[in-house]
Amino acid sequence: MSLFEGHDLICIRGERHVFAGLGFAVPTGGALVLVGPNGCGKSSLLRLMAGLIRPASGGLSWAGTPIGDDPEAHRARVRYVGHLDCIKAVLSVRENLSFWAGLHGPAAAGEVRRGLEAFALEKLADMPGRVLSAGQRHRLALARLAASPGELWLLDEPTVGLDTAAQGRLTAAIAAHREAGGRVVAATHTPLDLEDAQTLALAPFAQAARSAEADLGAEFAW
């Protein structure tokens, strides 16, 4: 079975140990939900998974191959939606989607249309980004997932600002992505209705990092 895996991961941001001893495995069609209080490292783990930062120790692999061996291939499979919606205010909804889809190859009209339909943005297609509400902006950010498909979706608080209907569309999009063999990792404080999803609680790994940091400080105190 092909797995996206992390082993014995230690994350240090600045001089702070965020988590230690963390591992995970996401199979083809799998979903992993990251849970825990603010500051326990959910966003940092997503950034590690995306290859945006490197672990202080441990490693990540895709189908047994370290992602660092071919970072370009890993970037091509990752679609990361973080806290910032990254919407260009002067471009229309359609143009924003076309821009993002074009980053991963020539943007086809069908792909952009698929993104608009996935998050009910058709009636807003010609509106500039600057006039969108917070919820509409977030729907547009999520629509990039449908307009520019990738194997691995990394979602940081994906339901923030979404009404019930939009949350349902997100759940449907994730289910379709998994059905097609894609994988999803989502950090959230809100329960997600994802069938057979794994849950990874980060609080114990954050505590392990604090203990290791305290032990290191005591060692240098001598």
C-alpha positions, 0 to 999 in steps of 0.5 A: 500500500502506498503511504504518505508517512512521517517518522519521529518528527521533531519541529522547532520554530525559532527557539521553541520546540513545537512537537517531538516524536510524531509519526503518521501514515496516510494511505491512498484515499485516506484522511487524517484530521489534526486536532488539539489546542492552539499552539500545539503544532497543527499548522506547523505539521501541515507546513512540514507536510507541504515541504515549506519547512524542514523537520529538525529531526525525522523524515517524511516519505511518499511511497517509501521515497523521502520527499526531499529526494524529489521536492519538485515532484512533492510540490506538484502533488500538494495543494495547500490551503492555509489561513490566508486566502491569497485572493488577488483583489483586482482580479475576478473570481474566475481570473483568480481561479485561472491564475491558480490553476495555471501555476500547475499547467495551462488552465483549461476552461473546464477546470475553472468551471469545475472549481466555480461549480464545486463551491457555488461561485458561478454567480460571483464569477465576474466579481472582483476579489475586493468585494467578496465577503470573508466566507466568499473569499474562503470558498474561492480559496477552496475552489482552487482544489477543484480547479487544479487537482493534486494528490494531497490536500493540506487544509488548515481550518478549512471550515472557518467562515463557511455556512452550513451549505458551503461546509456540505460542499467541502465535505462532498469535495473531500469525499470525491477527492478520496474516492478518486484516490486522493489524500487529505490532511486537515487541521480543525477545531470543528468536527468534520464529517469524513468517513473512516478518517484517522485522528491525530491529537497533537497535544501529547507530542507538544508536551513531549517537545516541552519536556525535551526542551526543559531537559535540554535547558537543565543540561545546559544549566549545569 
